[in-house]
Amino acid sequence: MAGELVSFGIQKLWELLRQESERFQGASDEIDMVKSDLLYLRGFLADANAKKHTREVKSCIEEIKEIFFDAEDIIETYLLEENPPKTGVFKRLFRGRAGRKFALDMNSLSKRISKIISVMQAFGVHQVITEGKDSQPLLQRQKRMRQKFAGEYKPNFVGLEENVEKLVSLLVEEDNIQVVSITGMGGLGKTTLARQTFNHDMVKHKFDRFAWVGISQACNRKIVWQMILRSLLAKKDEDSILHMTESELQEQIFLLLEASKSLIVIDDIWKEEDWKRISQILPNTKGWKVLLTSRNENVAGDTRHINFNLELLTTDDSWTLLQTIAFPRKDAFGEAYEEMEKMGKHMIKYCGGLPLAVRILGGLLAKKYKLHEWEMICENVERHLMGRTDFNDDNNILRFHVMSLSFEELSSYLKQCFLYLAIFPEDHRISVGKLSYYWAAEGFTGTYYDEETIRDVGDSYIEELARRNMVTFERDSTGLRFETCSMHDIMREMCLTKAKEENFLQTDVTRRFVCQNTTTLDVERDINNPKLRSLLVILNSEGDFCRLSGLRFTRLQLLRVLDLDKAKFEGGKLPSDIGKLIHLRYLSLESAEVSHLPSSLRNLMLLIYLNIDVADIDIHVPNVLMEMRELRYLALPKFMHEKTKLELGNLVNLETLENFSTKNSRLEDLRCMIRLRTLSIKVTGETSSETLSLSISGLRHLENLVIHDRLSWIKEGIVLHCDDLIKLELFMYRPVRLEKQRFPSHITYISLTECRFEHDPMPLLETLQHLRKVKLLDRSHCARRMVCSGSGFPQLRELELVLLEQLEEWIIEEGSMPLLHSLDITDCNKLKEIPEGLRIIPSLKNLTCYSMGKEWEGRLSEGGEEYYKVQHIPSVKFYGA
C-alpha cells in the first residue's frame, strides 16, 4: 500500500510538471530530466510495494516520499517567491539567479532519484512496465470514479427487529428495571440497536425527556454531565450549562430526573469506575431509565440493572444482510448470479456472524457486476482468513483483516482521504464541509470539472466510504448534503494502524502535526520538523480554548494547512510573519481570540479556504483579500470595525461566502461571484430591495442563502431568481409586504424571523412543492389566523412556530402536510387550541411545546379535553409550562 500511495503522489507531480513545463523557461532541460526520472522511478514502485515487508525496502519507499514532498516544495517556492503570478498561480518566467538555483535543485532531485533506484535494485526490486488502466491520466480517472460514486446510500438493519422489541419492552413495561445495558464485542451493532430502540414510537411516547451521550475510553465526567443536561433541557440555556461546576450539574440533573420521565442513553462506556462516577446523578425515585452500550457486561451491576447480551448473527441473517448490500437487484447480475451466490455464501463463513464484518464484505462486493471481480475478492478473503471462522474478543487479527480488505480495495486518493480521518479524536463528529477542504488543501482531490465544487467532491467521497460501511454519517437540514461523519471504533482502530504504518501522523519524519483536546501548545518546543505541511488544533469541548506560545511562522514556511480554531494568541495578535506561509491553502481562525489581523495576509495567494470569523469582538480586516483569487471558501468576522472596507470583486472562484456585510463591502462585488453556492449577508444602511435582488439573482448556482436585515430600507420583500436555491433564512426585523415576496420553487428549507407578515404566509409557502422544513420565528407571522389548506405542503417533514404573538387560530385542512414528522410550538401564547386537523396526520411522531402554559399542557395530556387530537403521536413533550 505504501508504494501505491507514493506512486499516486509521484504521478501528481509528474502531471504538474507536464502541464506547466512551457512556463519553466530557462530550466526546461532539468524539468524534462526530472520528469523522465519520475516515470522511471514509478516503474519500480509496484515491485517495491510487494516487497515492503523488508525493512530496507520500506525505508526506500519513505525516502521516495520525501523526494516527492521536497520536489513539490521546491517547484512551488520558486514559482511564487520571486515574481508572483499576474493571471495564474503558476505563471512564472525563470531567469537570472533564481532560475539557476532552481536548475541546481532539479539536478539534486534527479541525483537523489538515481541513488534510490540503485539502492532498490541492490535489494532485488525490479522495474515493472505499467500500462493499461494506469496509463490513463490521473485526473481523468478521478473524474470517472466520482461519477461512479453517484447514488444514494441507505443503511440496512437485519436481525435487529426481535432485539428491538425486547429492549422496548424492558424500557417501557418493566418499571423495576431502571438501567439496561447492551453488551457484546465490538462490531455486533450495539449502537445501532440502541439507536433503533431510542427512536421507537413506544419509547418516545413513554418518556418526556431524552439524552444521548457518546463516551470515549477517556471519559470526562463533567463533559458527560454537561451533554446530558443540555439534551434533557432540549439545548436551552447552553451558555449557563457550560459555566456550571460539577456539583451544580449534578444537582440540576438529579432534580430533573426526580420530576420527569427521562431516558438517557450512554453509548460505548468502557469501565465500571466510569459508570460509578457518572451514575451519581441518578436519584432513587422511579421514572427515569438509562440504556448503556458496552463491551463490558459488568459495567453496571446493581439491583435496578439488567444486561442484554447481543449475540452474533445466524448464518441465515448474515446471508440476508449480505444480500441487501451486495445484491440490491438480482437481475443486474444475469447468468452469473447463481455462481456469485455460491461465492457469497462461502465468504460469509469467514465473517463469523459479526454484522460489521458482513457489512464490510457487502461493501466490497457492492456494484461489482462481473464474475471475475467476485472471484478476485473471494481469493483475497480466503488468502487472508483461511481457517479462521470464529469471532471472539481475542481474535483481533481476523477482524482486522476484514477491515483491511475494505481499505485495500479503495482507489489511491480515497486511501489518503480515509487515512486523514485518523487525525480526529475518538467519537468526534467530523464536519464534512471542513473535511472536504482539508482534503483539497492536502492535494488529495485533484482538479475540479465543469461546475463541480470542492464540497461536491467531498460529498462524493464520503458517499463511497459510507457505501463501503467505512464511515457513518448524518445529513443536513435539507437532506441533500452530508453534515457530519464518524467511524465505528473498530474501523477507527484499523485507520489508526494504517496511518501509523504510513507515518501519516505524529512521528519524527511526518509532515503533519495534530494537537487534540489540549489547552496549551508551545509550537517552538513541541514541533521540530521545519518541513511540516499541516498543523491542526482540534478541540472536542465547546468551552475550551488552546493557548498558543512560541508561534514563529518563519520556522514553518512550507505549511499547507493551518487550523487554529479557538486558539488564544500571545498579545491577541496573529503574528505578521504569517505572510511567509506562501504555500498555505487552508487557514482557519474560527472563534479564535485574536484582535489584530496583519496586512501580510495578502501574500497567501494560494488559499482556497479562509475562516477569520474570530471570537465576538469588533476587528479590523485589512483590505488585502482581493489578492486571494484562488479562494473557494471565505468566512468573514461577524463583527468588523466600521473603518473596515473590503474589495471582494476579484474573488470569482468563491463557492461559500459567510458574514458578508454591506457596511464593509459593496453589494456589486457579489455579481462577479458566479460560482457561489452558499451566501450569508448582513444588510445595513441605504440598501433597497431592488439593489439586493439584482445583486443576488445573478448567482444562478446559489443553493443556501441567509439574509440579516436590521437597518436597511427593504420593506417590499425580495424577489429571488436563484433557481437552484434549496435553503433560505431571512432575518428582516421589519414588516415585509407579502404580496411582493417571491421564493424559488425548488426550495426545501425556509426560516423566517421578524418578517412581520401582516397576512398569513401559509398560502404562499404551501405552494412550494419541495419544502421539507419550515420555521416561522419571532413575529414573522402577525396575522390572527393561519390556514394550511388541503394538498398544501406535500413534502413537509418539520414545522417550527416560535413567538407568533398575534396567532389565535390555526386550521389544518384534510390532506395538508401528509408527511409531517415533527412539530414544535414555542411561546405562541394567544393560540387558543391545537388544530383539529393534527389528528388526521398519521405521520406525525413528535410534538414539542415550549412555554405554552399549564392550561395548554393540561388540555393535551391524557384525560384532557383535547387529548384525542394528539393521542396518536408517540412523543408529546412540554417544557417550561
C-alpha positions, 0 to 999 in steps of 0.5 A: 500500500505504501508504494501505491500511495507514493506512486499516486503522489509521484504521478501528481507531480509528474502531471504538474510538471507536464502541464506547466513545463512551457512556463519553466523557461530557462530550466526546461532541460532539468524539468524534462530530466526530472520528469523522465526520472519520475516515470522511471522511478514509478516503474519500480514502485509496484515491485517495491510495494510487494516487497515492503515487508523488508525493512530496507525496502520500506525505508526506500519507499519513505525516502521516495516520499520525501523526494516527492514532498521536497520536489513539490516544495521546491517547484512551488517556492520558486514559482511564487517567491520571486515574481508572483503570478499576474493571471495564474498561480503558476505563471512564472518566467525563470531567469537570472539567479533564481532560475539557476538555483532552481536548475541546481535543485532539479539536478539534486532531485534527479541525483537523489532519484538515481541513488534510490533506484540503485539502492532498490535494485541492490535489494532485488526490486525490479522495474515493472512496465505499467500500462493499461488502466494506469496509463490513463491520466490521473485526473481523468480517472478521478473524474470517472470514479466520482461519477461512479460514486453517484447514488444514494446510500441507505443503511440496512438493519437485519436481525435487529427487529426481535432485539428491538422489541425486547429492549422496548419492552424492558424500557417501557413495561418493566418499571423495576428495571431502571438501567439496561445495558447492551453488551457484546464485542465490538462490531455486533451493532450495539449502537445501532440497536440502541439507536433503533430502540431510542427512536421507537414510537413506544419509547418516545411516547413513554418518556418526556425527556431524552439524552444521548451521550457518546463516551470515549475510553477517556471519559470526562465526567463533567463533559458527560454531565454537561451533554446530558443536561443540555439534551434533557433541557432540549439545548436551552440555556447552553451558555449557563450549562457550560459555566456550571461546576460539577456539583451544580450539574449534578444537582440540576440533573438529579432534580430533573430526573426526580420530576420527569420521565427521562431516558438517557442513553450512554453509548460505548462506556468502557469501565465500571469506575466510569459508570460509578462516577457518572451514575451519581446523578441518578436519584432513587425515585422511579421514572427515569431509565438509562440504556448503556452500550458496552463491551463490558457486561459488568459495567453496571451491576446493581439491583435496578440493572439488567444486561442484554447480551447481543449475540452474533448473527445466524448464518441465515441473517448474515446471508440476508444482510449480505444480500441487501448490500451486495445484491440490491437487484438480482437481475443486474447480475444475469447468468452469473448470479447463481455462481456469485451466490455460491461465492457469497455464501462461502465468504460469509463463513469467514465473517463469523456472524459479526454484522460489521464484518458482513457489512464490510464484505457487502461493501466490497462486493457492492456494484461489482457486476462481473464474475471475475471481480467476485472471484478476485475478492473471494481469493483475497478473503480466503488468502487472508482468513483461511481457517479462521471462522470464529469471532471472539474478543481475542481474535483481533487479527481476523477482524482486522483483516476484514477491515483491511480488505475494505481499505485495500480495495479503495482507489489511491486518493480515497486511501489518503482521504480515509487515512486523514480521518485518523487525525480526529479524536475518538467519537468526534463528529467530523464536519464534512464541509471542513473535511472536504477542504482539508482534503483539497488543501492536502492535494488529495482531490485533484482538479475540479470539472465543469461546475463541480465544487470542492464540497461536491467532491467531498460529498462524493467521497464520503458517499463511497466510504459510507457505501463501503460501511467505512464511515457513518454519517448524518445529513443536513437540514435539507437532506441533500448534503452530508453534515457530519461523519464518524467511524465505528471504533473498530474501523477507527482502530484499523485507520489508526494502524494504517496511518501509523504504518504510513507515518501519516501522523505524529512521528519524527519524519511526518509532515503533519502535526495534530494537537487534540483536546489540549489547552496549551501548545508551545509550537517552538518546543513541541514541533521540530520538523521545519518541513511540516505541511499541516498543523491542526488544533482540534478541540472536542469541548465547546468551552475550551480554548488552546493557548498558543506560545512560541508561534514563529511562522518563519520556522514553518514556511512550507505549511499547507494547512493551518487550523487554529480554531479557538486558539488564544494568541500571545498579545491577541495578535496573529503574528505578521510573519504569517505572510511567509506561509506562501504555500498555505491553502487552508487557514482557519481562525474560527472563534479564535481570540485574536484582535489584530489581523496583519496586512501580510495576509495578502501574500497567501495567494494560494488559499482556497479556504479562509475562516477569520470569523474570530471570537465576538469582538469588533476587528479590523480586516485589512483590505488585502483579500482581493489578492486571494483569487484562488479562494473557494471558501471565505468566512468573514468576522461577524463583527468588523470595525466600521473603518473596515472596507473590503474589495471582494470583486476579484474573488470569482472562484468563491463557492461559500461566502459567510458574514458578508456585510454591506457596511464593509463591502459593496453589494456589486462585488457579489455579481462577479461571484458566479460560482457561489453556492452558499451566501450569508449577508448582513444588510445595513444602511441605504440598501433597497430591495431592488439593489439586493435582488439584482445583486443576488439573482445573478448567482444562478448556482446559489443553493443556501442563502441567509439574509440579516436585515436590521437597518436597511430600507427593504420593506417590499420583500425580495424577489429571488431568481436563484433557481437552484436555491434549496435553503433560505433564512431571512432575518428582516426585523421589519414588516415585509409586504407579502404580496411582493415576496417571491421564493424559488420553487425548488426550495426545501428549507425556509426560516423566517424571523421578524418578517412581520407578515401582516397576512398569513404566509401559509398560502404562499409557502404551501405552494412550494412543492419541495419544502421539507422544513419550515420555521416561522420565528419571532413575529414573522407571522402577525396575522390572527389566523393561519390556514394550511389548506388541503394538498398544501405542503406535500413534502413537509417533514418539520414545522417550527412556530416560535413567538407568533404573538398575534396567532389565535387560530390555526386550521389544518385542512384534510390532506395538508402536510401528509408527511409531517414528522415533527412539530414544535410550538414555542411561546405562541401564547394567544393560540387558543387550541391545537388544530383539529386537523393534527389528528388526521396526520398519521405521520406525525411522531413528535410534538414539542411545546415550549412555554405554552402554559399549564392550561395548554399542557393540561388540555393535551395530556391524557384525560384532557379535553383535547387529548384525542387530537394528539393521542396518536403521536408517540412523543408529546413533550412540554417544557417550561409550562 
